Amino acid sequence: MTTIRNSGAGRHFTERGAPDGMAGAPGSARLPTYIHQSWDRSRNAGLAPDHVLSDLHYVPDLDLQRRLVQCAVPVLDRLHGDMSSIPLAIALTDENARVILRRDTDRSLAGRLDEACFAPGFDYSEATVGTNGVGTAVEARMPVYIDGTQHFNEELHEFTCAGTPIHDPVSGKLEGILDISCLARDANPMMRQLTITAARDIEAALRSSGSAKQLAVLNSFIDACRRRSGAVYSLSCGIFMSSGSQFLDPIDEAFLREEARCMLVPGRINQFTLILPSGQSIAIRRTLVDDAGEPAGVVLEVDLIKREASVRRRGYQVPTLPGAVGGSPQWERCRTELSRAAATSTNTLLVGERGAGRVTLARGAHLHKNPQARCAVVDCSSPDAVHDAEAALATSATTIVLRRIDALTPGDDAEIARAITDDQHSYPARWIVATTHCASDYA
């Protein structure tokens, strides 16, 4: 049974079952609802309070150039200077509760936070760590204050954390979390108000930055609409605009919106063909827009590719996949089915003998679908397969190939399956391809 004791520092959970037994416990009514709900979510996620945080997954490829970071750094630096005489840490995370930056005012505290893996690159989501100032703020979508043993994980009981969500002021999208952490003995409830004020300052900077970038993209979008009769689309600061043309159905347009995110990266190819889920092909002319030397967004001029009458009479034309050669009926059927799976982001298992070119075929289908997008290949025979798969899922790759999936241990297979399931909820347009030489285990 859970018990709670009152002390000068506040309320503390003293047993692992919290907060099931809180209903009749002294002081439990004063606990915020979001803490009760967070403990429930933590238990339902299968977490244990004594889970060792040193096992947390680390992802090194942090995007330090994203607009959130650029707008937040001046605010973090100012807050760090103002609070330099108080032992605390100020952290910025992304929308998935992965730590991006941390500013420390005390070396001893910094060392303890490092031991708890509350450092850049580590995932502090509720599903990974349990109740905490970052992950709970993401889930609750509101400012939170987690005091000492209100944390689900026992290793965090020595800390008190306050976190506030940062939203894009235009789209309302969650951009990240501003967190202030300290030792529980040094805690002050005003930490929560400090994070609220700092988060609002970052949102104001996002608004100013976004306004200039969006205006630059809007001007380019209007120019494109004036000079052509086809459809025009643009993406800037998370805002997707259309010229109003109705020749793309809602599914195809939603697919184009997801693919447009991959087109924000500079590349040598600015004109290319894209296959939509409906099977329709479109020709795209891409224009990258910048503002004061910084990427602002992308404008896409789109035309339908009409099939010649002779092609229509012959029926479906077998697609040519970059790097994939062969003319047998079986090979052509494989290319056709794979290109359709790629166009609709239908997860696929490729079965064939070793050396048959399964990865090459998957890469070819990926490039045929969108030559601008990134493809990541994970070697499942590696002992780091789970780590590599999770790292790939954390990137912008629109296609992930799991090579030799039959080499996975049952435990690793289950972990990767869970990671993919979670990813597909947030990024349904991503195409997952697995290769194996033995289909019996996956029939």
Sequence and secondary structure as in RCSB ss.txt:
>XXXX:A:sequence
MTTIRNSGAGRHFTERGAPDGMAGAPGSARLPTYIHQSWDRSRNAGLAPDHVLSDLHYVPDLDLQRRLVQCAVPV
LDRLHGDMSSIPLAIALTDENARVILRRDTDRSLAGRLDEACFAPGFDYSEATVGTNGVGTAVEARMPVYIDGTQ
HFNEELHEFTCAGTPIHDPVSGKLEGILDISCLARDANPMMRQLTITAARDIEAALRSSGSAKQLAVLNSFIDAC
RRRSGAVYSLSCGIFMSSGSQFLDPIDEAFLREEARCMLVPGRINQFTLILPSGQSIAIRRTLVDDAGEPAGVVL
EVDLIKREASVRRRGYQVPTLPGAVGGSPQWERCRTELSRAAATSTNTLLVGERGAGRVTLARGAHLHKNPQARC
AVVDCSSPDAVHDAEAALATSATTIVLRRIDALTPGDDAEIARAITDDQHSYPARWIVATTHCASDYA
>XXXX:A:secstr
   EEEETTEEEE STTTTGGGGGSTTGGGS HHHHHHHHHHHHTT  TT  GGG  B     TTSHHHHHHHHH
HHHHHHHTTTS  EEEEEETTSBEEEEEES HHHHHHHHHTT STTBB  HHHH S TTHHHHHHTS EEEEGGG
SSSGGGTTEEEEEEEEE TTT  EEEEEEEEEEGGG  THHHHHHHHHHHHHHHHHHHHHHHHHHHHHHHHHHHH
HH SSEEEEEETTEEEE S  SS HHHHHHHHHHHHHTTS  S  EEEEE TTS EEEEEEEEEEETTEEEEEEE
EEEE    HHHHHH S     TT    SHHHHHHHHHHHHHHHTT  EEEE  TTS HHHHHHHHHHHH TTS E
EEEETTSTTHHHHHHHHHTS  SEEEEETGGGS HHHHHHHHHHHHHHHHH TT EEEEEES  GGG 
